[in-house]
Amino acid sequence: MKTLDIRVAFSAVDRLTRPAENARRLMGQFGDSIQRTQGAIKNLERQARSFERARDAVSKADAGIVKARRQLNALNQLQRTGTVLSEKQQKLMQQLSTRLERLNESRTREIQKMRELGGELKRHGISLTGSDNTIQQAIRRTEQYNNQLERERQALARVTQARERYSRAQETAGKLKTGGALAIGAAAAGGYAAGRFLQPAIGFGKEMSRVQALTRIDKNSPQFKALREQALKLGSETQFTASDAASGQSFLAMAGFTPQAIQAALPGVLNMALAGGVELGETADIGSNILTQFNLTADQMDRVGDTLTAAFTRTNTDLRALGETMKYTGPVAAKLGISLEEAAAMAGMLANNGLRGSDAGTAMRASLSRLASPPKAAADALKELGVSVADARGKMRPMEDVLLDLYKATQKYGQVDQVSFFKDIAGEEAFVGLQTLVAAAGSGELQKL
């Protein structure tokens, strides 16, 4: 029996390293993301200030040009009426002509500078619809970046705290592995058992009964015992309780996961909950829904977690809102061959422009549906623009390519005509979402996510 205790204890000790590895990976991701966001903020602020200076210089040049032309026109009018200009007036005419030339040259330079800066600002999702509006967009985008940075810092803090807990567990594990065999068996088995008995029994027992009922397995079966041990282990090794872990198992069971699939998916759910600051049960619900929507297997929950975490740390959204967006757009996107990563990037880009949750989901669903099977108005608009949605075999082309083609095709039209095209393609309710995604693809922002 002691031999068995030692073996079980060593198995538990070895598994302690897995959450630590996940924590290290998440910390690296958040660290990189924070650096990118900080760089984007500095870059945007610098470009916005330069754009504002150039705009002010153009305004100043315009005012000087108007004043100089008014004076020059007055002198020219005197000449046309036969008045002989004095030497002083003739000298003033020359000065005014020279000043106009310099002002026009200065204005041209500043406008060119604004165009160049405008191209840089577009990479931040800012459109040039008027200099004043551009500055306001830059201010709003900076606020979004700052909010994103705060979310990333909070997520990093949560992961860092969890990592510290994991590190303490690893330190204990190291001590256990370097001691004598009997000491290892007693200490490891005792430590593992202590972690189990410290769990709040009432809530945990209730949650495990729910897991048993949902999975329809016997409480004495190996599958149920494995689920119970997993919940206890996660409760002792992570910031979540065993009841939290059991709640996560329940949500996965409600989604139709087998006991084996629940065990495979739950660690990925834990990482996602840790990054998103959402309860484990709710995170399991979100993750399992997305696995189903995109026809993914349980062992791909880490992929779901990584994708959603990347989206909500880089854009103005969160885990709950992304889950809500995917609820509406996921099934359609998956049927059209759009990957989870592509759908999450589009959802994040819409969130940056004020469309989140179900609003983003319905906009994406309508846009994708009407692109894939266009009604007459949409088909006519696509034909006029010369944009093909399907390839030669009738399969949907990559969505980024379609959006980029729409961007290029609509650039020769004015804003009113562009809106008309997008309304025809996506419909009255969803055209803003499509227009936003097209602009993001054209500026390259969508491809960066």
Secondary structure, 3 states (H helix, E strand, C coil): CHHHHHHHHHHHHHHCHHHHHHHHHHHHHHHHHHHHHHHHHHHHHHHHHHHHHHHHHHHHHHHHHHHHHHHHHHHHHHHHCCCCCCHHHHHHHHHHHHHHHHHHHHHHHHHHHHHHHHHHHHCCCCCCCCHHHHHHHHHHHHHHHHHHHHHHHHHHHHHHHHHHHHHHHHHHHHHHHHCCHHHHHHHHHHHHHHHHHCCCHHHHHHHHHHHHHHHCCCCCCHHHHHHHHHHHHHHHHCCCCHHHHHHHHHHHHHCCCCHHHHHHHHHHHHHHHHHHCCCHHHHHHHHHHHHHHCCCCHHHHHHHHHHHHHHHHHCCCCHHHHHHHHHHHHHHHHHCCCCHHHHHHHHHHHHHCCCCHHHHHHHHHHHHHHHHCCCHHHHHHHHHHCCCCECCCCCECCHHHHHHHHHHHHCCCCHHHHHHHHHHHHCCCCHHHHHHHHHHHHHCHHHHC
